[in-house]
Amino acid sequence: MRDKLGFQIPAHIEALWQEADTTGRQMVRDVHRIKNLVEKAIERRDLAFREVNQGTVSELTNAWRYLGGIIPYAVCPVCEADDRRAECVACGARGFISKFRYDRCIPQQTKAARLVRLAS
């Protein structure tokens, strides 16, 4: 099993990876569906939704983004899911990180060095 970058997912985190992927994707779908239903009800000026406003839609959008952090993208480039994993602040002991965290929190030098290693 490989991550989205092509790195081998260590066997000892495969079950967690699969569980997080399945659960995260389902939660993201569910929150997105609810957000869309609320938006449509607000647009229709549905009487039942009078206490719900655009702030609710914003909160659901934020929840959708945050829950995306459950979905695994890459084996953690800091600890590489090894013995250091329990203390790793990059992945929070999971051994993997989300696409958001990979894109925004991992230095370009680290990404480049790992990709060179993958190509060798």
Sequence and secondary structure as in RCSB ss.txt:
>XXXX:A:sequence
MRDKLGFQIPAHIEALWQEADTTGRQMVRDVHRIKNLVEKAIERRDLAFREVNQGTVSELTNAWRYLGGIIPYAV
CPVCEADDRRAECVACGARGFISKFRYDRCIPQQTKAARLVRLAS
>XXXX:A:secstr
 B TTS B  HHHHHHHHHHHHHHHHHHHHHHHHHHHHHHHHHTT GGGTT  HHHHHHHHHHHHHHGGGS  EE
 TTTTTSGGGGG TTTTTSSEE HHHHHHHS HHHHHHHHHHHH 
